[in-house]
Amino acid sequence: MEKLAYLLWRPSDLDAEGWSARLRGPVADALARAGALGVQVNVTDDAVAAAAIRMSTFDAPIEAVVSVWLHTATGDARAAVEAALGAASARLAGYLVTESVPLVAPPTPPGSRTEGLANLAFLRRHPGLDRTQWLERWQGSHTAVAISTQSTFGYVQNVVVRAVTADAPEIDGIVEELFPAAAMTDFHVFFDTGGSDEVLAERMAGMMASVARFSGDDAVLDVAPTSRYVLSSPI
């Protein structure tokens, strides 16, 4: 079984809610017919409109990631999946990934929205590090820093193995972090400070220093606030 992560850009003829409904409805149904063993939709919709942290290196921001699990990620197996996703999006970029789950999210009923905010971060390896060094700094040391300094209740790391669609931008990792809804607008909640400005400053500085170790001081990141919907699970 293999996991694919598809970055999607919203078409101009749909608002956020309309696109969310399409991805979770007709598109998810098409993915199931195409043989998907599991489908998860992360989409920037009205429920996360207030989120303060947004970063984009593209002309238009990434507004959805659809994760699909298949028995195999060969081209023929992906064809119907990519046709369905491509028809529903302005742009599509797909990646074969390996998934690590350092912090398992509480279960939700199939198709239901996971409570709170699902922040997605799209990472690029710092050019001064080889892949082994980068993975050690990201997964080996940063993971504990991120979980201990933030109010996350779910944490998923996807290491990109390779791009599977033409012209996919260079991305080395995709992180999903789940936060309480209040973290969208309150950094004290985001960093789980108990209201202390001193703790906030310490934790923000600690996170920035840790990120710089694997992405550099001038880290090139994209961050998309999303709602998370697990339509079906592969396990």
KETORSE-305610 format. One record per residue (C-alpha): x, y, z; residue in three letters. Coordinates in pm, whole numbers, padded with zeros to 5 digits, always signed. Layout:
<atoms>
XYZALA...
</atoms>
This chain:
<atoms>
+00000+00000+00000MET+00126+00348-00087GLU+00023+00700+00009LYS-00012+00986-00236LEU-00054+01351-00141ALA-00211+01581-00400TYR-00177+01957-00361LEU-00472+02138-00519LEU-00549+02495-00619TRP-00912+02611-00615ARG-01078+02693-00948PRO-01198+03052-00990SER-01561+02953-01048ASP-01606+02802-00701LEU-01605+02961-00356ASP-01435+02785-00066ALA-01747+02609+00058GLU-01854+02496-00287GLY-01512+02351-00356TRP-01499+02178-00019SER-01835+02016-00087ALA-01719+01900-00431ARG-01398+01746-00299LEU-01575+01568-00015ARG-01868+01456-00230GLY-01843+01375-00602PRO-01463+01375-00610VAL-01428+01146-00307ALA-01686+00912-00461ASP-01483+00902-00783ALA-01168+00822-00587LEU-01341+00530-00417ALA-01451+00397-00755ARG-01091+00433-00875ALA-00977+00193-00605GLY-00871+00424-00323ALA-00828+00234+00002LEU-00840+00556+00203GLY-00917+00921+00134VAL-00854+01230+00346GLN-00948+01583+00238VAL-00782+01890+00390ASN-00935+02207+00252VAL-00921+02578+00330THR-01288+02657+00389ASP-01501+02903+00582ASP-01441+02723+00912ALA-01075+02833+00906VAL-01124+03174+00746ALA-01004+03349+01063ALA-00669+03165+01076ALA-00385+03414+01120ALA-00095+03204+00988ILE-00087+03177+00609ARG+00224+03162+00392MET+00252+03111+00017SER+00540+03108-00228THR+00298+03070-00520PHE+00093+03327-00711ASP-00216+03161-00563ALA-00199+02966-00236PRO-00244+02594-00199ILE-00599+02551-00071GLU-00638+02175-00041ALA-00448+01852-00004VAL-00619+01525-00083VAL-00443+01218+00053SER-00511+00890-00126VAL-00397+00539-00034TRP-00364+00284-00316LEU-00231-00070-00342HIS+00031+00067-00581THR+00130+00412-00703ALA+00214+00312-01059THR+00091+00540-01336GLY-00198+00319-01446ASP-00326+00290-01089ALA-00316+00667-01045ARG-00478+00763-01374ALA-00841+00771-01263ALA-00748+00935-00932VAL-00561+01217-01102GLU-00832+01262-01363ALA-01093+01315-01090ALA-00876+01554-00889LEU-00756+01743-01195GLY-01109+01799-01324ALA-01205+01958-00991ALA-00904+02188-00954SER-00726+02474-01123ALA-00392+02303-01068ARG-00273+01967-00939LEU+00062+01854-00798ALA+00103+01498-00674GLY+00367+01328-00460TYR+00440+00979-00337LEU+00509+01007+00036VAL+00597+00800+00339THR+00386+00878+00644GLU+00496+00904+01006SER+00247+00981+01286VAL+00429+01095+01601PRO+00101+01206+01761LEU-00217+01018+01668VAL-00530+01231+01639ALA-00850+01127+01816PRO-01079+00930+01582PRO-01370+01100+01410THR-01667+00943+01230PRO-01603+00893+00856PRO-01673+01213+00665GLY-01699+01431+00975SER-01488+01740+01021ARG-01208+01698+01274THR-01249+01954+01550GLU-01025+02261+01540GLY-00761+02364+01288LEU-00545+02143+01067ALA-00237+02344+00973ASN-00044+02216+00673LEU+00319+02315+00620ALA+00507+02243+00299PHE+00881+02211+00354LEU+01190+02243+00137ARG+01523+02095+00238ARG+01789+02352+00311HIS+02046+02328+00027PRO+02329+02313+00280GLY+02206+01978+00413LEU+02203+01639+00247ASP+01885+01434+00274ARG+02008+01227+00568THR+02105+01537+00766GLN+01779+01708+00681TRP+01566+01414+00792LEU+01761+01378+01116GLU+01711+01744+01202ARG+01346+01751+01098TRP+01220+01414+01219GLN+01495+01332+01464GLY+01505+01649+01674SER+01243+01901+01560HIS+00946+01668+01618THR+00984+01675+01996ALA+01026+02053+01994VAL+00711+02107+01789ALA+00495+01880+02003ILE+00626+02014+02335SER+00594+02385+02249THR+00253+02384+02078GLN-00102+02280+02161SER-00111+02009+01895THR-00336+01708+01943PHE-00241+01538+01616GLY+00085+01543+01419TYR+00162+01379+01084VAL+00486+01398+00884GLN+00496+01306+00516ASN+00840+01264+00361VAL+00825+01315-00015VAL+00972+01021-00207VAL+00915+01169-00552ARG+00676+01381-00755ALA+00422+01183-00959VAL+00273+01461-01174THR+00437+01677-01437ALA+00567+02018-01329ASP+00507+01951-00959ALA+00697+02212-00754PRO+00990+02094-00545GLU+00865+01998-00198ILE+01048+01769+00043ASP+00798+01729+00326GLY+00437+01795+00423ILE+00337+01835+00788VAL-00014+01825+00930GLU-00061+01966+01281GLU-00398+01970+01457LEU-00477+02258+01693PHE-00773+02374+01900PRO-00995+02617+01707ALA-00894+02907+01931ALA-00534+02869+01809ALA-00641+03024+01478MET-00639+03371+01631THR-00467+03337+01969ASP-00094+03264+01980PHE-00118+03190+02352HIS-00346+02898+02266VAL-00133+02801+01966PHE+00180+02776+02181PHE-00004+02644+02489ASP+00141+02915+02715THR-00123+02933+02985GLY-00145+03305+02909GLY+00218+03385+02990SER+00387+03635+02759ASP+00725+03510+02878GLU+00644+03151+02787VAL+00508+03268+02451LEU+00831+03447+02367ALA+01039+03147+02473GLU+00835+02897+02273ARG+00818+03111+01960MET+01196+03160+01973ALA+01250+02790+02032GLY+01033+02694+01736MET+01202+02943+01504MET+01546+02820+01604ALA+01446+02457+01555SER+01293+02521+01212VAL+01606+02712+01108ALA+01819+02403+01181ARG+01658+02209+00894PHE+01517+02485+00672SER+01762+02770+00725GLY+01717+03120+00864ASP+01552+03219+00536ASP+01322+02915+00529ALA+01102+02886+00221VAL+00770+02759+00355LEU+00408+02741+00253ASP+00145+02716+00527VAL-00224+02650+00464ALA-00494+02647+00734PRO-00744+02371+00660THR-01039+02172+00780SER-00966+01799+00798ARG-01207+01532+00679TYR-01120+01162+00691VAL-01358+01012+00437LEU-01223+00660+00467SER-00927+00501+00642SER-00689+00249+00485PRO-00643+00068+00818ILE
</atoms>
